[in-house]
Amino acid sequence: MYELADGPRIIPMTATTPSRSRARAAHLGPERRRPQVLDAALAIAVRDGIGAVNVRSVAQHLGVTRPVVYACFADRVEMIDALLDREAAALSASVLGALYDSGGARDPEAAFVGGFQSLLAAVAGNPAPWRFLFEGEPDPAISARFRAARAAFRQRATDWIRPAMIHWWNTADLDRKLPVLIEFFMASCESALRSLLDPDNDWGPDDLGEFVGQALHRAFRDA
C-alpha cells in the first residue's frame, strides 16, 4: 500500500486480490450463471462422485468465488436438487422416446430390439448424465429423489408394456405377472446401460441393443 501526496491510497494487485476476469464473472447474473453451475456440478459428480459436489468445488471448477455460486443456489442440496430436475427430465425424454419410437415396429421382437438400440444410442451420444445416475451411491440428502425418478420410470414402462403384452400375446394372469416383468425390464435396462458405459466392455449401441432386446423379448413372450 502506498500513500500519494494528495491523499488517495493505491493498493497493488496481490495473490488475494480478485482478478478482473473473476469480478466480471458475477456480472452474468444468477439466471445466466445457473446452467454453468449445473454443468460444473455434473462434471464433478461424474469425475469424483456426487459427494464431491459442493459450493466450493463448483466455484473452483468455474474459476469464480463462492458468492457467485451462492447467488444461484442457497446450498449444495438445492444445487444438486436442481441438477437432478434438469438431468431427470432429459433422461426421461430419452427413455420415453426410445419406448414410443419402438411402438411402430413390425413385430414384438423388432420393438424390443429397436427400443433398446434407440435408448443405448442416446446414452452413447451423451453419457455424462447417465454416469451421474448410475455410478456411485446417491447422497443421503437426495436419495429420495433417485427413488422417485425410478418409480416414475417404472410407471411409464408399465403404461407402455401392459397394452403391448395384451395386444401381442394376450398374456394370461397379467396383473400378477406384470410387476415382476417390469422389475425384470428395469433391471435389464440398467444392466445394458452399465455395460455400455463400462470402458472394459466392447459393446456398441446396436449390437448390445440387439442382444438385450432379443433376450427380453423371449422372456416377455414366454411369460
C-alpha positions as CSV (number, residue, x, y, z in Angstrom):
1,M,0.0,0.0,0.0
2,Y,1.3,3.5,-0.9
3,E,0.4,7.0,0.1
4,L,0.3,9.6,-2.6
5,A,0.9,13.3,-1.8
6,D,-2.7,14.3,-2.3
7,G,-4.1,11.6,-0.1
8,P,-5.6,8.7,-2.1
9,R,-4.2,5.3,-1.5
10,I,-3.3,2.8,-4.2
11,I,-3.4,-0.9,-3.3
12,P,-1.3,-3.0,-5.6
13,M,-2.6,-6.3,-7.0
14,T,-1.8,-9.3,-4.8
15,A,-2.5,-13.0,-4.9
16,T,-5.5,-12.4,-2.7
17,T,-7.0,-9.6,-4.7
18,P,-9.8,-10.7,-7.1
19,S,-8.7,-10.6,-10.7
20,R,-10.6,-8.5,-13.2
21,S,-11.9,-11.7,-15.0
22,R,-13.2,-13.1,-11.7
23,A,-15.0,-9.8,-11.0
24,R,-16.7,-10.0,-14.4
25,A,-18.0,-13.5,-13.7
26,A,-20.6,-12.2,-11.2
27,H,-22.0,-9.8,-13.9
28,L,-23.6,-12.7,-15.8
29,G,-26.3,-12.7,-13.2
30,P,-27.8,-15.8,-11.5
31,E,-30.2,-16.7,-14.3
32,R,-27.4,-16.9,-16.9
33,R,-25.0,-18.4,-14.5
34,R,-27.2,-21.3,-13.2
35,P,-26.7,-23.6,-16.3
36,Q,-23.0,-23.2,-16.0
37,V,-23.1,-24.0,-12.3
38,L,-25.2,-27.1,-13.0
39,D,-22.8,-28.2,-15.8
40,A,-19.9,-27.8,-13.4
41,A,-21.7,-29.8,-10.7
42,L,-22.4,-32.6,-13.2
43,A,-18.8,-32.7,-14.4
44,I,-17.6,-33.0,-10.8
45,A,-20.2,-35.7,-9.9
46,V,-19.2,-37.8,-12.9
47,R,-15.5,-37.4,-12.2
48,D,-15.4,-37.6,-8.4
49,G,-18.8,-38.8,-7.2
50,I,-21.8,-36.8,-6.1
51,G,-20.3,-36.5,-2.6
52,A,-17.6,-34.2,-4.1
53,V,-20.2,-31.7,-5.3
54,N,-20.4,-28.6,-3.1
55,V,-20.3,-24.9,-3.4
56,R,-16.5,-24.7,-3.0
57,S,-15.7,-27.4,-5.6
58,V,-18.2,-25.9,-8.1
59,A,-16.7,-22.4,-7.6
60,Q,-13.2,-23.7,-8.1
61,H,-14.3,-25.6,-11.3
62,L,-15.7,-22.4,-12.8
63,G,-12.9,-20.1,-11.6
64,V,-15.3,-17.9,-9.6
65,T,-15.8,-17.0,-6.0
66,R,-18.3,-18.9,-3.8
67,P,-20.7,-15.9,-3.5
68,V,-21.2,-16.3,-7.3
69,V,-22.5,-19.8,-6.8
70,Y,-24.5,-18.9,-3.7
71,A,-26.3,-16.2,-5.8
72,C,-27.6,-19.1,-7.9
73,F,-28.3,-21.7,-5.2
74,A,-28.7,-21.4,-1.5
75,D,-26.6,-24.6,-0.7
76,R,-25.4,-27.8,-2.2
77,V,-28.6,-29.7,-1.6
78,E,-30.6,-27.1,-3.6
79,M,-27.9,-27.2,-6.3
80,I,-28.0,-30.9,-6.6
81,D,-31.8,-30.9,-6.5
82,A,-31.8,-28.6,-9.5
83,L,-29.3,-30.8,-11.2
84,L,-31.5,-33.8,-10.7
85,D,-34.5,-31.9,-12.0
86,R,-32.6,-31.0,-15.2
87,E,-31.0,-34.3,-15.8
88,A,-34.0,-36.4,-14.9
89,A,-36.1,-34.5,-17.4
90,A,-33.5,-35.1,-20.2
91,L,-33.1,-38.8,-19.3
92,S,-36.8,-39.4,-19.1
93,A,-37.2,-37.9,-22.5
94,S,-34.6,-40.3,-23.9
95,V,-36.2,-43.3,-22.3
96,L,-39.7,-42.4,-23.3
97,G,-38.6,-41.6,-26.8
98,A,-37.0,-45.0,-27.1
99,L,-40.1,-46.7,-25.8
100,Y,-42.6,-44.9,-28.0
101,D,-40.4,-45.0,-31.1
102,S,-40.4,-48.7,-30.9
103,G,-44.2,-48.8,-31.0
104,G,-44.3,-48.7,-34.8
105,A,-42.1,-51.8,-35.2
106,R,-43.3,-54.6,-37.4
107,D,-43.3,-57.2,-34.7
108,P,-42.6,-57.5,-30.9
109,E,-39.0,-58.6,-31.2
110,A,-38.2,-55.7,-33.5
111,A,-39.9,-53.4,-31.0
112,F,-37.8,-54.6,-28.1
113,V,-34.6,-54.5,-30.2
114,G,-35.3,-51.1,-31.7
115,G,-36.3,-49.7,-28.4
116,F,-33.0,-50.8,-26.7
117,Q,-30.9,-49.7,-29.7
118,S,-32.5,-46.2,-29.6
119,L,-32.0,-45.9,-25.9
120,L,-28.4,-47.0,-26.0
121,A,-27.7,-44.7,-28.9
122,A,-29.0,-41.8,-26.8
123,V,-26.7,-42.9,-23.9
124,A,-23.7,-43.2,-26.1
125,G,-24.3,-39.7,-27.5
126,N,-24.5,-38.1,-24.1
127,P,-23.0,-40.4,-21.4
128,A,-22.3,-37.9,-18.6
129,P,-25.9,-37.7,-17.1
130,W,-26.1,-41.5,-17.2
131,R,-22.8,-41.9,-15.4
132,F,-24.1,-39.4,-12.8
133,L,-27.2,-41.5,-12.3
134,F,-25.7,-45.0,-12.2
135,E,-22.2,-44.6,-10.8
136,G,-21.8,-44.5,-7.0
137,E,-24.3,-44.4,-4.2
138,P,-26.6,-41.4,-4.1
139,D,-26.0,-38.8,-1.4
140,P,-28.3,-39.5,1.6
141,A,-29.7,-35.9,1.4
142,I,-31.1,-36.6,-2.1
143,S,-31.6,-40.4,-2.2
144,A,-35.4,-39.9,-2.1
145,R,-35.1,-38.1,-5.5
146,F,-33.4,-41.1,-7.0
147,R,-36.1,-43.4,-5.8
148,A,-38.8,-41.1,-7.1
149,A,-37.2,-40.9,-10.5
150,R,-37.0,-44.7,-10.7
151,A,-40.7,-45.0,-9.6
152,A,-41.7,-42.6,-12.3
153,F,-39.8,-44.6,-14.9
154,R,-41.4,-47.8,-13.6
155,Q,-44.9,-46.3,-14.1
156,R,-44.1,-45.1,-17.6
157,A,-42.7,-48.5,-18.6
158,T,-45.8,-50.2,-17.1
159,D,-48.1,-47.9,-19.1
160,W,-46.3,-48.9,-22.3
161,I,-45.7,-52.6,-21.7
162,R,-49.2,-53.6,-20.4
163,P,-51.2,-52.9,-23.6
164,A,-48.3,-54.2,-25.7
165,M,-48.5,-57.6,-23.9
166,I,-52.2,-57.7,-24.3
167,H,-52.0,-56.9,-28.0
168,W,-49.2,-59.2,-28.8
169,W,-49.7,-62.2,-26.6
170,N,-52.9,-61.8,-24.6
171,T,-50.8,-62.8,-21.6
172,A,-52.7,-64.8,-19.0
173,D,-52.8,-63.6,-15.4
174,L,-51.1,-60.4,-16.5
175,D,-51.9,-58.4,-13.3
176,R,-50.0,-60.9,-11.2
177,K,-47.1,-61.3,-13.6
178,L,-46.6,-57.7,-14.7
179,P,-44.9,-56.2,-11.6
180,V,-42.3,-59.0,-11.8
181,L,-41.8,-58.4,-15.5
182,I,-41.5,-54.7,-15.0
183,E,-38.7,-55.1,-12.4
184,F,-37.0,-57.5,-14.9
185,F,-37.3,-54.9,-17.6
186,M,-35.9,-52.2,-15.4
187,A,-33.0,-54.4,-14.3
188,S,-32.3,-55.2,-17.9
189,C,-32.2,-51.6,-18.8
190,E,-29.8,-50.7,-16.0
191,S,-27.6,-53.7,-16.9
192,A,-27.5,-52.7,-20.5
193,L,-26.7,-49.1,-19.6
194,R,-23.9,-50.1,-17.2
195,S,-22.4,-52.4,-19.8
196,L,-22.4,-49.7,-22.4
197,L,-20.7,-47.2,-20.0
198,D,-18.1,-49.8,-18.8
199,P,-14.9,-49.0,-20.6
200,D,-13.8,-52.7,-20.3
201,N,-16.8,-53.8,-22.4
202,D,-16.6,-53.6,-26.2
203,W,-20.4,-53.4,-26.8
204,G,-21.8,-50.7,-29.1
205,P,-25.4,-49.5,-29.0
206,D,-26.5,-51.6,-32.0
207,D,-25.1,-55.0,-31.0
208,L,-25.9,-54.6,-27.3
209,G,-29.4,-53.4,-28.1
210,E,-30.0,-56.4,-30.3
211,F,-28.7,-58.8,-27.8
212,V,-30.6,-57.4,-24.8
213,G,-33.7,-56.7,-26.8
214,Q,-33.9,-60.3,-28.2
215,A,-33.4,-61.8,-24.7
216,L,-36.0,-59.6,-23.1
217,H,-38.5,-60.3,-25.9
218,R,-38.2,-64.0,-25.3
219,A,-38.8,-63.6,-21.6
220,F,-41.9,-61.4,-22.1
221,R,-43.2,-63.7,-24.9
222,D,-42.8,-66.8,-22.8
223,A,-44.4,-65.3,-19.8
